[in-house]
Amino acid sequence: MKTALSLVVAVAAAGYCFAAPEKDQEGTVSGKVVKSGETVLAVAVKDGKEQAFHVPKVPKDASKEEKSRIEMIRIAATKSLKPGIPVTVQWRAGDKDTKVIEKLSASGSIEGVVVKPREKLILRVKVEGIDGPMTFAARWVKQNRKWVAKISEVKAFAGIPTGARVAVTYELEEHFRVNDLKMIK
């Protein structure tokens, strides 16, 4: 009996050693955006390799929350993220060995120059090392059952002239949002 049990353990261990490694089903990576678009976000990770992440599609049976989450990812990937911007991607395995974006996050501080075109609810800042200006949008708040732009942010954006050097602390929602904004002399 002892020999039979030892044989079973040995065979099980050998099978475990020769089993193919299971592919990652989910993960989180950080790096700089290389390319962004409607279907794919490419990120250069720390070891210099480029990884592609697919923008999710909204399932027909998705809940309101799920539809909103996916729409935020789509907006961020297509409108906010530009090559050179640091980002963290939380992903899950998709069909045919793809990685599907579950969540995007980006936050940090930048210094740059305010550029045109100017809009009431938007601030564009040209930052060295990033393709094109970073676009920061004012937050929206609910007042008297209506959604309106946050007045303090609209006033802060309006108070900074085109061509001014600014320091911005930001975070990514669906658009980049300003947490702190200062003019630099």
CYANA upper distance limits for C-alpha pairs under 8 A (distance plus 0.5 A):
  1 MET  CA      5 LEU  CA      6.74
  2 LYS  CA      6 SER  CA      6.71
  3 THR  CA      7 LEU  CA      6.67
  4 ALA  CA      8 VAL  CA      6.81
  5 LEU  CA      9 VAL  CA      6.78
  6 SER  CA     10 ALA  CA      6.59
  7 LEU  CA     11 VAL  CA      6.59
  8 VAL  CA     12 ALA  CA      6.55
  9 VAL  CA     13 ALA  CA      6.56
 10 ALA  CA     14 ALA  CA      6.61
 11 VAL  CA     15 GLY  CA      6.61
 12 ALA  CA     16 TYR  CA      6.70
 13 ALA  CA     17 CYS  CA      6.73
 14 ALA  CA     18 PHE  CA      6.82
 15 GLY  CA     19 ALA  CA      6.48
 24 ASP  CA     93 ALA  CA      7.74
 25 GLN  CA     92 ARG  CA      6.13
 25 GLN  CA     93 ALA  CA      5.32
 26 GLU  CA     90 GLN  CA      8.10
 26 GLU  CA     91 TRP  CA      5.97
 26 GLU  CA     92 ARG  CA      4.57
 26 GLU  CA     93 ALA  CA      6.33
 27 GLY  CA     90 GLN  CA      6.35
 27 GLY  CA     91 TRP  CA      5.97
 27 GLY  CA     92 ARG  CA      7.07
 28 THR  CA     88 THR  CA      7.47
 28 THR  CA     89 VAL  CA      6.06
 28 THR  CA     90 GLN  CA      4.83
 28 THR  CA     91 TRP  CA      6.69
 29 VAL  CA     45 VAL  CA      7.55
 29 VAL  CA     88 THR  CA      6.17
 29 VAL  CA     89 VAL  CA      5.94
 29 VAL  CA     90 GLN  CA      7.19
 30 SER  CA     43 VAL  CA      8.38
 30 SER  CA     45 VAL  CA      6.52
 30 SER  CA     46 LYS  CA      7.94
 30 SER  CA     86 PRO  CA      7.84
 30 SER  CA     87 VAL  CA      6.22
 30 SER  CA     88 THR  CA      4.71
 30 SER  CA     89 VAL  CA      6.79
 31 GLY  CA     43 VAL  CA      6.32
 31 GLY  CA     44 ALA  CA      5.80
 31 GLY  CA     45 VAL  CA      4.80
 31 GLY  CA     46 LYS  CA      6.61
 31 GLY  CA     86 PRO  CA      6.07
 31 GLY  CA     87 VAL  CA      6.22
 31 GLY  CA     88 THR  CA      7.08
 32 LYS  CA     43 VAL  CA      5.94
 32 LYS  CA     44 ALA  CA      5.79
 32 LYS  CA     45 VAL  CA      7.24
 32 LYS  CA     83 PRO  CA      7.56
 32 LYS  CA     84 GLY  CA      5.82
 32 LYS  CA     85 ILE  CA      5.84
 32 LYS  CA     86 PRO  CA      4.78
 32 LYS  CA     87 VAL  CA      6.42
 33 VAL  CA     41 LEU  CA      7.85
 33 VAL  CA     42 ALA  CA      6.52
 33 VAL  CA     43 VAL  CA      5.01
 33 VAL  CA     44 ALA  CA      6.85
 33 VAL  CA     81 LEU  CA      7.57
 33 VAL  CA     82 LYS  CA      6.85
 33 VAL  CA     83 PRO  CA      5.16
 33 VAL  CA     84 GLY  CA      5.80
 33 VAL  CA     85 ILE  CA      5.98
 33 VAL  CA     86 PRO  CA      6.82
 33 VAL  CA     87 VAL  CA      7.25
 34 VAL  CA     41 LEU  CA      8.27
 34 VAL  CA     42 ALA  CA      5.83
 34 VAL  CA     43 VAL  CA      5.79
 34 VAL  CA     44 ALA  CA      6.72
 34 VAL  CA     50 GLU  CA      8.36
 34 VAL  CA     82 LYS  CA      8.06
 34 VAL  CA     83 PRO  CA      5.15
 34 VAL  CA     84 GLY  CA      6.95
 35 LYS  CA     40 VAL  CA      8.39
 35 LYS  CA     41 LEU  CA      6.33
 35 LYS  CA     42 ALA  CA      5.50
 35 LYS  CA     43 VAL  CA      7.64
 35 LYS  CA     82 LYS  CA      7.43
 35 LYS  CA     83 PRO  CA      6.15
 36 SER  CA     40 VAL  CA      6.65
 36 SER  CA     41 LEU  CA      4.97
 36 SER  CA     42 ALA  CA      6.79
 36 SER  CA     77 ALA  CA      6.18
 36 SER  CA     78 THR  CA      6.56
 36 SER  CA     81 LEU  CA      7.10
 36 SER  CA     82 LYS  CA      7.07
 36 SER  CA     83 PRO  CA      7.90
 37 GLY  CA     41 LEU  CA      6.75
 37 GLY  CA     77 ALA  CA      6.54
 37 GLY  CA     78 THR  CA      5.29
 38 GLU  CA     55 VAL  CA      7.50
 38 GLU  CA     74 ARG  CA      7.51
 38 GLU  CA     77 ALA  CA      7.58
 38 GLU  CA     78 THR  CA      6.10
 39 THR  CA     54 HIS  CA      6.17
 39 THR  CA     55 VAL  CA      5.52
 39 THR  CA     56 PRO  CA      8.27
 40 VAL  CA     52 ALA  CA      6.91
 40 VAL  CA     53 PHE  CA      6.05
 40 VAL  CA     54 HIS  CA      5.00
 40 VAL  CA     55 VAL  CA      6.09
 40 VAL  CA     77 ALA  CA      8.44
 41 LEU  CA     52 ALA  CA      6.26
 41 LEU  CA     53 PHE  CA      5.66
 41 LEU  CA     54 HIS  CA      6.82
 41 LEU  CA     55 VAL  CA      7.56
 41 LEU  CA     77 ALA  CA      7.00
 42 ALA  CA     50 GLU  CA      6.99
 42 ALA  CA     51 GLN  CA      6.10
 42 ALA  CA     52 ALA  CA      4.90
 42 ALA  CA     53 PHE  CA      6.72
 43 VAL  CA     50 GLU  CA      5.98
 43 VAL  CA     51 GLN  CA      5.84
 43 VAL  CA     52 ALA  CA      6.94
 43 VAL  CA     53 PHE  CA      8.45
 44 ALA  CA     48 GLY  CA      6.27
 44 ALA  CA     49 LYS  CA      6.06
 44 ALA  CA     50 GLU  CA      4.79
 44 ALA  CA     51 GLN  CA      6.86
 45 VAL  CA     49 LYS  CA      6.22
 45 VAL  CA     50 GLU  CA      6.71
 45 VAL  CA     51 GLN  CA      7.70
 52 ALA  CA     99 LYS  CA      7.67
 53 PHE  CA     91 TRP  CA      8.08
 53 PHE  CA     98 THR  CA      7.65
 53 PHE  CA     99 LYS  CA      5.56
 53 PHE  CA    100 VAL  CA      5.98
 53 PHE  CA    101 ILE  CA      6.48
 54 HIS  CA     98 THR  CA      7.57
 54 HIS  CA     99 LYS  CA      6.51
 54 HIS  CA    100 VAL  CA      5.15
 54 HIS  CA    101 ILE  CA      6.47
 55 VAL  CA     73 ILE  CA      7.59
 55 VAL  CA     74 ARG  CA      6.83
 55 VAL  CA     77 ALA  CA      7.95
 55 VAL  CA    100 VAL  CA      6.67
 55 VAL  CA    101 ILE  CA      6.24
 56 PRO  CA     70 ILE  CA      6.94
 56 PRO  CA     73 ILE  CA      8.44
 56 PRO  CA     74 ARG  CA      8.18
 56 PRO  CA    100 VAL  CA      6.48
 56 PRO  CA    101 ILE  CA      6.78
 56 PRO  CA    102 GLU  CA      8.29
 57 LYS  CA     70 ILE  CA      7.73
 58 VAL  CA     62 ALA  CA      7.15
 58 VAL  CA     66 GLU  CA      8.37
 58 VAL  CA     67 LYS  CA      6.60
 58 VAL  CA     70 ILE  CA      7.10
 62 ALA  CA     66 GLU  CA      6.26
 62 ALA  CA     67 LYS  CA      6.60
 63 SER  CA     67 LYS  CA      6.69
 64 LYS  CA     68 SER  CA      6.69
 65 GLU  CA     69 ARG  CA      6.65
 66 GLU  CA     70 ILE  CA      6.69
 67 LYS  CA     71 GLU  CA      6.58
 68 SER  CA     72 MET  CA      6.72
 69 ARG  CA     73 ILE  CA      6.94
 70 ILE  CA     74 ARG  CA      6.68
 71 GLU  CA     75 ILE  CA      6.66
 72 MET  CA     76 ALA  CA      6.64
 72 MET  CA    173 GLU  CA      7.76
 72 MET  CA    174 GLU  CA      5.15
 73 ILE  CA     77 ALA  CA      6.54
 73 ILE  CA    101 ILE  CA      8.20
 73 ILE  CA    103 LYS  CA      7.38
 73 ILE  CA    104 LEU  CA      7.18
 73 ILE  CA    174 GLU  CA      7.02
 74 ARG  CA     78 THR  CA      6.53
 75 ILE  CA     79 LYS  CA      6.05
 75 ILE  CA     80 SER  CA      7.45
 75 ILE  CA    174 GLU  CA      6.22
 75 ILE  CA    175 HIS  CA      7.74
 76 ALA  CA     80 SER  CA      5.27
 76 ALA  CA     81 LEU  CA      6.46
 76 ALA  CA    104 LEU  CA      8.42
 76 ALA  CA    172 LEU  CA      8.27
 76 ALA  CA    173 GLU  CA      8.06
 76 ALA  CA    174 GLU  CA      5.34
 76 ALA  CA    175 HIS  CA      6.39
 77 ALA  CA     81 LEU  CA      6.08
 79 LYS  CA    175 HIS  CA      8.14
 80 SER  CA    134 MET  CA      7.91
 80 SER  CA    135 THR  CA      7.28
 80 SER  CA    174 GLU  CA      8.00
 80 SER  CA    175 HIS  CA      6.09
 80 SER  CA    176 PHE  CA      7.17
 81 LEU  CA     85 ILE  CA      7.07
 82 LYS  CA    130 ILE  CA      7.40
 82 LYS  CA    131 ASP  CA      6.73
 82 LYS  CA    132 GLY  CA      7.93
 82 LYS  CA    134 MET  CA      8.19
 83 PRO  CA    130 ILE  CA      6.44
 83 PRO  CA    131 ASP  CA      6.10
 84 GLY  CA    129 GLY  CA      6.52
 84 GLY  CA    130 ILE  CA      5.07
 84 GLY  CA    131 ASP  CA      7.12
 85 ILE  CA    130 ILE  CA      6.77
 86 PRO  CA    106 ALA  CA      7.01
 87 VAL  CA    104 LEU  CA      7.56
 87 VAL  CA    105 SER  CA      6.41
 87 VAL  CA    106 ALA  CA      5.26
 87 VAL  CA    107 SER  CA      8.32
 88 THR  CA    104 LEU  CA      6.37
 88 THR  CA    105 SER  CA      5.66
 88 THR  CA    106 ALA  CA      6.66
 89 VAL  CA    101 ILE  CA      7.13
 89 VAL  CA    102 GLU  CA      8.05
 89 VAL  CA    103 LYS  CA      6.52
 89 VAL  CA    104 LEU  CA      5.39
 89 VAL  CA    105 SER  CA      7.11
 90 GLN  CA    101 ILE  CA      6.62
 90 GLN  CA    102 GLU  CA      5.93
 90 GLN  CA    103 LYS  CA      5.53
 90 GLN  CA    104 LEU  CA      6.87
 91 TRP  CA     99 LYS  CA      6.51
 91 TRP  CA    100 VAL  CA      5.85
 91 TRP  CA    101 ILE  CA      5.00
 91 TRP  CA    102 GLU  CA      5.40
 91 TRP  CA    103 LYS  CA      7.38
 92 ARG  CA     99 LYS  CA      6.20
 92 ARG  CA    100 VAL  CA      5.87
 92 ARG  CA    101 ILE  CA      7.15
 92 ARG  CA    102 GLU  CA      7.03
 93 ALA  CA     97 ASP  CA      7.33
 93 ALA  CA     98 THR  CA      6.52
 93 ALA  CA     99 LYS  CA      5.34
 93 ALA  CA    100 VAL  CA      6.61
 94 GLY  CA     98 THR  CA      5.41
 94 GLY  CA     99 LYS  CA      5.94
 94 GLY  CA    100 VAL  CA      6.18
104 LEU  CA    172 LEU  CA      8.39
105 SER  CA    171 GLU  CA      8.09
105 SER  CA    172 LEU  CA      6.40
105 SER  CA    173 GLU  CA      8.11
106 ALA  CA    171 GLU  CA      6.16
106 ALA  CA    172 LEU  CA      5.68
107 SER  CA    169 THR  CA      8.01
107 SER  CA    170 TYR  CA      5.87
107 SER  CA    171 GLU  CA      4.56
107 SER  CA    172 LEU  CA      6.69
108 GLY  CA    169 THR  CA      6.13
108 GLY  CA    170 TYR  CA      6.09
108 GLY  CA    171 GLU  CA      7.18
109 SER  CA    167 ALA  CA      7.52
109 SER  CA    168 VAL  CA      5.99
109 SER  CA    169 THR  CA      4.71
109 SER  CA    170 TYR  CA      6.71
110 ILE  CA    127 VAL  CA      7.65
110 ILE  CA    167 ALA  CA      6.23
110 ILE  CA    168 VAL  CA      5.87
110 ILE  CA    169 THR  CA      7.06
111 GLU  CA    127 VAL  CA      6.93
111 GLU  CA    165 ARG  CA      7.58
111 GLU  CA    166 VAL  CA      6.12
111 GLU  CA    167 ALA  CA      4.93
111 GLU  CA    168 VAL  CA      6.84
112 GLY  CA    125 VAL  CA      6.21
112 GLY  CA    126 LYS  CA      5.84
112 GLY  CA    127 VAL  CA      5.13
112 GLY  CA    128 GLU  CA      7.64
112 GLY  CA    165 ARG  CA      6.01
112 GLY  CA    166 VAL  CA      6.12
112 GLY  CA    167 ALA  CA      7.23
113 VAL  CA    125 VAL  CA      5.79
113 VAL  CA    126 LYS  CA      5.75
113 VAL  CA    127 VAL  CA      7.40
113 VAL  CA    162 THR  CA      8.25
113 VAL  CA    163 GLY  CA      6.13
113 VAL  CA    164 ALA  CA      6.05
113 VAL  CA    165 ARG  CA      4.98
113 VAL  CA    166 VAL  CA      6.65
114 VAL  CA    123 LEU  CA      7.73
114 VAL  CA    124 ARG  CA      6.24
114 VAL  CA    125 VAL  CA      4.95
114 VAL  CA    126 LYS  CA      6.88
114 VAL  CA    160 ILE  CA      8.36
114 VAL  CA    161 PRO  CA      7.76
114 VAL  CA    162 THR  CA      5.61
114 VAL  CA    163 GLY  CA      5.64
114 VAL  CA    164 ALA  CA      6.09
114 VAL  CA    165 ARG  CA      7.00
114 VAL  CA    166 VAL  CA      7.62
115 VAL  CA    124 ARG  CA      6.17
115 VAL  CA    125 VAL  CA      6.30
115 VAL  CA    126 LYS  CA      7.04
115 VAL  CA    133 PRO  CA      8.08
115 VAL  CA    162 THR  CA      5.94
115 VAL  CA    163 GLY  CA      6.56
116 LYS  CA    124 ARG  CA      7.47
116 LYS  CA    162 THR  CA      7.17
117 PRO  CA    124 ARG  CA      8.18
118 ARG  CA    122 ILE  CA      7.38
118 ARG  CA    123 LEU  CA      7.24
118 ARG  CA    124 ARG  CA      7.87
118 ARG  CA    162 THR  CA      8.35
119 GLU  CA    123 LEU  CA      7.59
120 LYS  CA    154 VAL  CA      7.01
120 LYS  CA    157 PHE  CA      7.94
120 LYS  CA    158 ALA  CA      7.39
121 LEU  CA    137 ALA  CA      6.39
121 LEU  CA    138 ALA  CA      5.84
121 LEU  CA    149 ALA  CA      7.86
121 LEU  CA    154 VAL  CA      6.30
121 LEU  CA    157 PHE  CA      7.94
122 ILE  CA    135 THR  CA      7.25
122 ILE  CA    136 PHE  CA      6.18
122 ILE  CA    137 ALA  CA      5.20
122 ILE  CA    138 ALA  CA      6.89
122 ILE  CA    157 PHE  CA      7.78
123 LEU  CA    135 THR  CA      6.35
123 LEU  CA    136 PHE  CA      5.60
123 LEU  CA    137 ALA  CA      7.03
123 LEU  CA    157 PHE  CA      6.63
124 ARG  CA    133 PRO  CA      6.18
124 ARG  CA    134 MET  CA      6.09
124 ARG  CA    135 THR  CA      5.05
124 ARG  CA    136 PHE  CA      6.71
125 VAL  CA    133 PRO  CA      5.55
125 VAL  CA    134 MET  CA      5.75
125 VAL  CA    135 THR  CA      7.08
126 LYS  CA    130 ILE  CA      8.19
126 LYS  CA    132 GLY  CA      6.95
126 LYS  CA    133 PRO  CA      4.68
126 LYS  CA    134 MET  CA      6.76
127 VAL  CA    132 GLY  CA      8.37
127 VAL  CA    133 PRO  CA      6.97
127 VAL  CA    134 MET  CA      7.66
130 ILE  CA    134 MET  CA      8.33
135 THR  CA    175 HIS  CA      8.23
135 THR  CA    176 PHE  CA      7.09
136 PHE  CA    175 HIS  CA      7.20
136 PHE  CA    176 PHE  CA      5.31
136 PHE  CA    177 ARG  CA      5.93
136 PHE  CA    178 VAL  CA      7.02
137 ALA  CA    175 HIS  CA      6.78
137 ALA  CA    176 PHE  CA      6.67
137 ALA  CA    177 ARG  CA      6.20
137 ALA  CA    178 VAL  CA      8.12
138 ALA  CA    149 ALA  CA      6.72
138 ALA  CA    150 LYS  CA      6.94
138 ALA  CA    153 GLU  CA      6.31
138 ALA  CA    154 VAL  CA      6.97
138 ALA  CA    177 ARG  CA      6.95
138 ALA  CA    178 VAL  CA      7.95
139 ARG  CA    149 ALA  CA      6.36
139 ARG  CA    150 LYS  CA      6.10
139 ARG  CA    153 GLU  CA      7.96
139 ARG  CA    177 ARG  CA      7.24
140 TRP  CA    147 TRP  CA      6.63
140 TRP  CA    148 VAL  CA      5.88
140 TRP  CA    149 ALA  CA      4.90
140 TRP  CA    150 LYS  CA      6.00
141 VAL  CA    147 TRP  CA      5.97
141 VAL  CA    148 VAL  CA      6.04
141 VAL  CA    149 ALA  CA      6.72
141 VAL  CA    150 LYS  CA      6.48
142 LYS  CA    146 LYS  CA      5.84
142 LYS  CA    147 TRP  CA      4.92
142 LYS  CA    148 VAL  CA      6.76
143 GLN  CA    147 TRP  CA      6.72
143 GLN  CA    148 VAL  CA      7.35
149 ALA  CA    153 GLU  CA      8.39
149 ALA  CA    154 VAL  CA      7.62
150 LYS  CA    154 VAL  CA      6.95
151 ILE  CA    155 LYS  CA      6.65
152 SER  CA    156 ALA  CA      6.64
153 GLU  CA    157 PHE  CA      6.61
154 VAL  CA    158 ALA  CA      6.71
155 LYS  CA    159 GLY  CA      6.61
156 ALA  CA    160 ILE  CA      7.39
156 ALA  CA    181 LEU  CA      8.27
160 ILE  CA    164 ALA  CA      7.28
160 ILE  CA    183 MET  CA      7.98
164 ALA  CA    183 MET  CA      7.41
164 ALA  CA    184 ILE  CA      8.11
165 ARG  CA    183 MET  CA      6.38
165 ARG  CA    184 ILE  CA      5.79
165 ARG  CA    185 LYS  CA      7.54
166 VAL  CA    181 LEU  CA      7.44
166 VAL  CA    182 LYS  CA      6.02
166 VAL  CA    183 MET  CA      4.83
166 VAL  CA    184 ILE  CA      5.72
167 ALA  CA    180 ASP  CA      8.47
167 ALA  CA    181 LEU  CA      6.39
167 ALA  CA    182 LYS  CA      5.75
167 ALA  CA    183 MET  CA      6.80
167 ALA  CA    184 ILE  CA      7.15
168 VAL  CA    178 VAL  CA      7.14
168 VAL  CA    179 ASN  CA      7.97
168 VAL  CA    180 ASP  CA      6.20
168 VAL  CA    181 LEU  CA      5.23
168 VAL  CA    182 LYS  CA      7.12
169 THR  CA    178 VAL  CA      6.58
169 THR  CA    179 ASN  CA      5.90
169 THR  CA    180 ASP  CA      5.48
169 THR  CA    181 LEU  CA      7.10
170 TYR  CA    176 PHE  CA      6.98
170 TYR  CA    177 ARG  CA      6.02
170 TYR  CA    178 VAL  CA      5.11
170 TYR  CA    179 ASN  CA      5.72
170 TYR  CA    180 ASP  CA      7.52
171 GLU  CA    176 PHE  CA      6.20
171 GLU  CA    177 ARG  CA      5.98
171 GLU  CA    178 VAL  CA      7.29
171 GLU  CA    179 ASN  CA      7.67
172 LEU  CA    176 PHE  CA      4.99
172 LEU  CA    177 ARG  CA      6.64
173 GLU  CA    177 ARG  CA      7.38
